[in-house]
Amino acid sequence: MKKWIRLGWMLAAVAGLGLVAGCGKGKTEGGDDAAKTYKLTYSVFFPPMHVQAKTAMDWAAEVEKRSGGRIQITVHPGGSLTKADQCWQGVISGISDLGMSCFAYTPGRFPLLEALDLPLGWPDGLTATRVATALAAKYNPAEIQGAKILYVHGHGPGILATKKPVRSLADLKNMKIRGTGLSAGIATALGATAVGMPQPETYDALQKGVVEGTFCPIETLKGWKQGEVIEYVTDTKAIGYTTAMFVAMNQKSWDALPADLQQILADVSAEFVDKHGEAWNQADEEGLAFVKELNREIIALSPEEEALWKQQVAPIVDKYLAQSTEKGLPGAAFLQDAQTMIAEARAAQP
């Protein structure tokens, strides 16, 4: 089972996303191309000290190393080149050659891939990252055409961090809870007042009382320092969602590369799927330790409450299925694949 989990996404990613040089339109190596240096910009919405920004920098450094300096990538973290919700369009239009941000920051733009963010009980970030990459590759939907998806990654199961205790659905009713895309929909389904906003705006919003809580992976409480401005963490892994994040390249920038450099990007990207996933898992562990150091209370829902929360979010999955069918998208097959892969990943865990 573990062998399938590791090899399955890799084969799907290489074949489905067309990352191998033979599937691209790049020039062949030789002549001026062999001596040319390609300088690329990479817009990353994570702040520079966040583990995912550091992993992106490691990826860029490895690409430069493997290419013998023929590819040089300047990483712009913290949304300094394009803001989180503008990153995809920035890649499409060429403001940046590469970009990393969340599909959910542009609601409605990725109707099939929205399934990745559903409350499916994602067990951890490594599983989310492998499954998201594999499914984006397998389905390669029209919504991601116009840019070259190198890989996708996703955080560990979302939890609820609040300024006042939430021990039941009744406690959550009408609270202003920040979310992104479908996680905002989860807040609404649970009876809260959803406030959509990107992660970089959340610290100030919590500090100033614009929102009273946030749905997020627990790593966020350290990575974005939000543990400083909340008091309670409610364990909502029973309805664990992830947020899928693209690493995408401008199509013209990709096509301009010689085939051997395309292959290097493909190889390094395939290797970094697990690196990003493992970074998410490690960050969750550190986030939990961080909030414990701050003496924040961690609340476990009772089995009865967990059942109620699952019941409340079930219509979100039903809505996705109905909308994808209406749009002629293979949402049912996509969702079934996701659920099967999640189950297999759980079975493979010790």
N, C-alpha and C positions, 0 to 999 in steps of 0.2 A: 504493500500500500504506500509506504514511504517513497518507494521508487517511482510510482505513478505520480505522486504529488510533485516530485522534483523534476521528472522528465516531461510530464504531460504539458505543463505550462511552457516549458522551454521550446518544445517542438511546435506547439501551437503559435507561440509568439513569433518565432522565426518564420514559419510558413505563412501564418495569417497576416501578419503586419508587413510582410514583404521586406524584412530588414536585410536579408542577405543581398549582397551587391548585385547578384544576377537578376534580382527582381526590380532593381531600381533603374533609373535612367542615367546614372552617373557615367562619366567618361572613363575610359580605360587608362591605366597608369602608363606613363611614358612621356617623353618630351618635356615640354614646359610644365605639365601637370605634376611631374615627379619632383620638381624643385619649388613649386608654388606653395606659399603659406596661406592657409585659410583662417582668417581671424573672425571668430563668431562671438556674439553676445548671448547671454543666458539670463533671462529674467526669472527670479525665484521669489515667491511671496513670503517665504519664511524669513524671520530675522536672522542675521548672520551667525548668532551663537546657537541657534536651534540645531538639533542633531540632523534634521533633514536638509537644512542648508549646508551643513558641513559634509553630509554624504553627497550632495550635489557637487560640491567643490572637489571632493575626492574623485567623483566620476569624471569631472572635467580634467583633473590632473592626470588621471589614468589614460584618458583619450589622447592628451598631449604626449604623454610618455610613449604610448604604443605607436603613435604616428610619427615619432621622431621629431616632434615639434612642428609638423606640417599642419596640424590643427591646433589652434590656440584659442581657448575659450575664456572670455572674461565674464565672471559670474556677478550679477547685480542682485544681491539679496534684499530682503525687506521691502519688496515692491518698489524699489527706487527707480526702476526703468519703466515698468508698467504695473499698475495696481493689481491686486489679486483678482478682481472681477473684470479686468481689462486684458489679462494676460493672454487668453486664447486668441482674442482678436488681434492683439499685438503680434502674435506669432504669424497669424494668417496674413496680416498686412505688412509684415517685415520690420516692425518697430524693433523686435528682437529676433535673432535667428533661432533661438530656443526659448522655451518657457515651461515653467512648472507652476501649476495652480490646481484648483478644484473644479471638476466639471460642474458641481453644484452652484458655483458662483455666477453662472449664467443660466438660470432656470429656464427650462423648455428647449434649450439649445441641443441637449443630448438625450432625446426621449427614450432611446433604448437603453443606454448606459445608466440611466437613472436607477435601474434595478440594483446596481451595485451598492447604492446607498440605502436600500430598504432595510427595515429592522428584522433581519434574518437570523439573528443570533450568532453573528460573526465571533469566532473564538479568540482571535488575536490578529495582530497586524501582519505577520508573516503569511498567514492563510489568506487574508484579504488581498495582500499584494500579489501573491501568486495567482489567485483566482481571477482578480481583476485584469491582470495582464493576459492571462490565457483566454478569457472571454472576449476582451476587446480584440484580440487577435483572431479568434475563431469567427466572430460575427463581422468584424471590420465594417461597421455600419456607415451609411452615407453621411451621417452627422459628423464623423471625424475626418471626412475627406477634405482636402485642401491643406492639410498639414500632415507631416509624417509622425505618427505616434511611435516613440522609441520604447516606452514601457509605461505601465501604470502602477501606482502604489496606493495603499490605503492604511489608515490607522487602525488601532485596536478598538474593541467595542466601546461605544460611547457611554458615558455616565452622565449624571446630572449633578452639577455643582451649583450651590445656591447660597444666598445670604441668610436664609432662615430655613429651619429643618423641613424636609419633605419625607414623611414616613408613609404617606398614603396618597391616593389620587385626590382625596378631599383636600389635603394640604396644598396640592399643586394647582387647584382650581383658580383660574384668573391671574395667576402669577405671570409676570412678564419674563419670558424665557427666550434667550437668544438661540438661534439655530441657523443653519445654512441649507437651502434647498429642502430636501426631504426631511432633514432633522428638524427643521421648522415645522413641517407638517406633522411630525411625531408629537411635538409640543402641543399643537392644536388638537390633535386626536386625544391627547391625555387631559384636555380641559384647560390648558394654560393659554395665555395670550402670547402667540409667537411673534418674535421680532427678528427679522432676517438681517444679518450683518456678517461681513467677513471677519475672520479671526483677528486681524490686526486692530480692529476697532473695539474689541470686546472688553479689554482691560479697563479702558476709560469708561465704557458704558456701565460696567459693574461697579466701578469705583464711585461714579456719580449717581448711581441709582436709576439710570435709564432702563436697565434691565435688572431683574432680581436673581437671575440664574442663567446658566448656559448648559446646553448639551454639547459634550466634547469628549474626546478620549482623555483619560486621566493624565497622560503625558503633558497635555496642554497646561495643566495647572502649574507645571514647572517650566516647560519650554516657552510659554508665553507669560509666565509669572502670575497667572490668574489666581493661583492659590492664595496670593496675598490679599485678594479682595473678595473672597468667599469664605464662608464659615463651615459649610456642610457639604458632604459628598454622599449622594444616594446611589447605591450600586444598582444599575439598571441593565446589567449584562444579559438578563433574561430577554430583553428586546434589543440586544446589541446591534447597532448599526455601524457602518464605516462611512468614510467620505473618500471617494475615489479621486485620485489626483493624477493628472497627465504629465508626462514629460514629452513635449512635442517639439518638432522642428519645422521651420518654414520650408515649404515644399521646394521653392526655388533654390534655397540654400542647400538643401539635400541634393537636388538634381545637379548642382554645380560641382559637387565633389566627385573626384575620381572613384572608380569602383572599389579600389583597395581601401580608401578612406571610409567609404560607406560601410565596408565590411568591419572595419575597426570599431566604428560607432555601434554596429549591430552586436558585435562580440562583447564589448564592454557593457552595453546596455543589458544584455542577457545576464551577465554576471551580477549586475547591480540590482536586479530584481530582489534576490535574497538579501543583499546588503541593506536595501531600504526596509524590507520587511523585518529583518532582525533588528534594525535600528529602532523601528516602531516598538517592538517588543521590549527592548532594553529601556526605551524612553518611558514606557508605561510603568515599568518597575521603578524607575527613578521618580516618576511623577507621584506614585503611591507613597514612596519613602518621603518625598518632599512635603506632602500634605500632612503626613504623620508627624514630621518634625515641627510643623506649624500648629500641631495639636488641633487640627480640624476633625470634626466628628464624622466618621464614616458609617452610614446608615445602611443596614441590610433590610430589604423588603421581606415581609413574611411570605410564605408560599401562597397564601390566599391573595395577597396584593400582587405578587408576580403574575398570577393567573389573570387578574383583572387588567393589569397593564398590557399583557399579551392580547387579551380580548379587545382592548381599546384600539390597538394599532393594526389589528388584522385588516380593517377596511382600507388601509393604505396600500397593502399589497393587492387587494382586489381592485382598487382604483387604477393602479399601475397596469394590471392585466387588461382592464377594460379599455383604457386609453391607448395602450400599445396595439390592441386588436383593431380599434377604430382607425388607427393610423396605418394599418397594414404592416405593422412591425412584428417580428417573431418574439414578442415579449414572454409568452408562455414557455417557449423552448429555452430562451435565455435564462428565465427564472428557474426552471427545472434544472438546467445545467449548474447554476450557481448553488442551489440547494444540495444537489448531489455531490458537488465538489467540497462543499462545507462539511457535509456528513463524512465523506471519505477522509478529509483532513482531521476531523475530530477522532475518527476511528484509528488513525495512524499515530495519534499523540499518546505518550506513555500514560 
